[in-house]
Amino acid sequence: MLKQVLRFNKKYNLFSMGNRILLACSGGPDSLCMVHIFLRLAVKFDLKLFVAHVEHGIRGASSIDDADFVKDFCHNHNIPFYLCNVDACGYAQQRKISLELAARELRYRFLYDMSKKLNCDSIAVAHNRRDQVETVLMHFVRGAGAPGLSGMQPKSNGIIRPLLNCSRTAIERYCQNHELLPRHDITNEELVYTRNNIRLKLLPLLHEYNPNIEMSVVRSAVLIKDMNDFVVEYATKVYEQCTINQTDRISINITTLKQQHIAIQREIVRMAVTRLHTGSKDIESVHIEAALSLIEQARTGSQINLPHGVIIKVEYDKLIVTSVVVINVQEISPLKLSIPGELNLAGGKNRIIAEKISFNKVAADRNECYVDIGKLQVPLFVRFRKNGDFFYPRGMNGRKKLKDLFIDNKIPREKRDKIPLVCDAGGIVWVAGIQQDNRYIPTAATVDFVKLTII
């Protein structure tokens, strides 16, 4: 088995001379086998090893005994040992997630923290071939796309899986041959967990149809991974051509997107979501398909909501991926604007300035306007839009809904709530940066003027 691990390491470059490696050890057969193998490799590769154990607070005294077992093993083999006690049940209730997911999140949080503190090159976890099969089947049942069906990778995000190509039978035989006495986690037999159900019920059933089901699933995962790598590589090139990336918003040109094969379309949308949210753990194929259906409709304003507050919608010829939180404009109090005076809005991103001047001037652009101070019902104040807002646009007869003005100017829906409105007691004086109200325009008889500027 040692040779098998060495071949796997050579193929995927999991570790090299002088590496510092944090070994995650639960005390079970897989992780105990992994720690023992690394002890044998430590001298040959000049490895500096550390062991981390997370006690999840789930199984009472048995869980504490597991921690003590791993601690004693490390002490007997002169390996630095690090323990973290967590309340997985409380965390699951607080976050409203499954106990299985809560334990995983807490475990990896500790592993990454310790790896950083110890300046490790990688974190080694003891996932084996059967774990890989269970993972692929879990993703298949949930309707995952190619990334999910590719399963776990030998090396990813600072994690290495040196036993991923080893069977559970080989691992148990290794423990027997080297007189290792691993702990047994009774929760691995409880059918309340999805993974346990797949291992204890689904896999035995599949074995009846194919005795080599584990190898078949693993081979399929490798083939899917290879095909997905090609799709990702090609999609990345197209992505750069058809997207505009901003901090909280990614715009995808629909025309360019629709020219691509459907597999490329899916990957580009997935890339946009991943880059915006920095991860796509809860983004499944059903979400991507729903996003692509928006393209077929091509109806401005249509949108879908994804996990983690991600919104995908259509804006004219663009597919927008955003996580902008819409402001509840009804809860924002109007702010007084003195003449002269200025206001800072939206955390300093917009500044409205009011200046009293004695001459009229043609506005240089939409970011400034001039009004007749004699027509104002002072004081001025600044607010954001409300339902039913209207005004009298400069150059037009009659009034117009503010909503229609935004539509005519193709203002994205999530930006409309952030456009300042300079008002007086009579209504909107200036839709800042867009349009001035006709009722306040200076005339030849105007003596005093107010210059309004947004910067």
NORMOSUL-V51879 format. One record per helix or strand. SS is the DSSP state (alpha for helix, beta for strand). FROM is the first residue (numbers start at 0). LEN is the number of residues. If there is no record, write none. Layout:
ss-><SS | SS>
from-><FROM | FROM>
len-><LEN | LEN>
This chain:
ss-><alpha | beta | alpha | beta | alpha | beta | alpha | alpha | beta | alpha | alpha | beta | beta | alpha | alpha | alpha | alpha | beta | beta | alpha | alpha | alpha | beta | alpha | beta | beta | alpha | beta | beta | alpha | beta | beta | alpha | beta | beta | beta | beta | alpha | alpha | beta | beta | beta | alpha | beta>
from-><1 | 19 | 28 | 47 | 60 | 79 | 87 | 98 | 121 | 128 | 145 | 154 | 158 | 167 | 185 | 193 | 212 | 242 | 248 | 253 | 261 | 284 | 302 | 306 | 310 | 317 | 328 | 334 | 340 | 345 | 349 | 367 | 372 | 379 | 389 | 392 | 399 | 401 | 412 | 420 | 426 | 434 | 437 | 448>
len-><11 | 5 | 17 | 8 | 16 | 6 | 8 | 19 | 3 | 14 | 4 | 2 | 2 | 10 | 4 | 16 | 30 | 3 | 5 | 5 | 16 | 13 | 3 | 3 | 5 | 5 | 3 | 3 | 5 | 3 | 8 | 5 | 3 | 4 | 2 | 1 | 2 | 7 | 4 | 4 | 5 | 3 | 3 | 6>
